[in-house]
Amino acid sequence: MSELEATARSMVAPGRGILAADESSPTIKKRFDSIHAESTKANRRSYRQLLFTTEGAEAFISGVILFDETIRQSTDDGTPFPKLLSEKGIVPGIKVDTGAKQLAGAEAEKVTEGLDGLRERLQEYHGLGARFAKWRAVISIGDGIPSDYCLDANIHALARYAALCTENGIVPIVEPEVLMDGDHSIETCYQVTERTLRKLYSELYAQRVKLTETILKPNMVLSGNKCSTQAGIAQVAEATLACLRNAVPAEVPGIVFLSGGQSDEHATAHLNEMNKLGRAPWELSFSYGRALQAAPLKAWGGKPDNLEAAKQAFLHRARCNGAARSGSYTADMEKAA
Ligand code: 13P
């Protein structure tokens, strides 16, 4: 097994999953605004330190995705964050795309940027301790969209990113996110997700990427958030698994879902249900941002006095999602907290 495949497999080890803590500066500002905390560099460091120093979280967290600012930061005692994480057996990762921008000639669609200079940036991040990376493409569902133009542009970039990652000793997480925003049905989400994933795997093949050295980070197949009929837990789990089985080769070591705006408990329950169903050739895990951080962020509220409560809130969500990796999450776990 190649070193990259071994890293990819460790990222989807049983019982554990990934913490996405790679919010860009504008996104973390939005999160901090929601708790009336100021988004200063010092506050952002304190908040990330709180998450990374939560004792016991390493039992449920296999990797953390960092942002450029964060991978260069250290704990109060001067330990660089990547070193702290590695010593706990958590693989440090890095977001390398530079954001989704408006796609020229396609008003309602976006294309993710960040390929220029990427080889050199990956080499620097590897030196800073990163062993995996993330690139997120954003696909919207709406009137006549996504267009083939939008899908082709985004998927081409995702595959170029993935090829550069493996060339430089970094496992690529490929993330084509079909957004849940809109009044579309779960069936439409299924079709768009399948169409996106089929293009993705055909392009990864064309660009000579070894799938055993990659991780997929997809959306779940959900009803649009403004759809009048919302699919239940079992339907979401069945539809998501069916869609993935149709489009994702078995060589991929693991699939780590994004939470995408689902409630904390829905994100956990959906993953749990899929792992209960079984019959999947890949590990089914999580790479949650909001669904792991909403509770600790709220408990922290930007106040040093609340550090312990925030750590407990984070540990609780990590434990619940860790249980969902084997289908052993129950509603009682929420009550017990
Ligand atoms: P959410 O789980 O909040 O969707 O974030 C995951 C992520 O990393 C999106 O790129």
Residues whose N, C-alpha, C, O or C-beta is under 5 A from the ligand:
A	BS01	13P	A20 R136 L258 S259 G260 G261 S287 Y288 G289 R290 A291
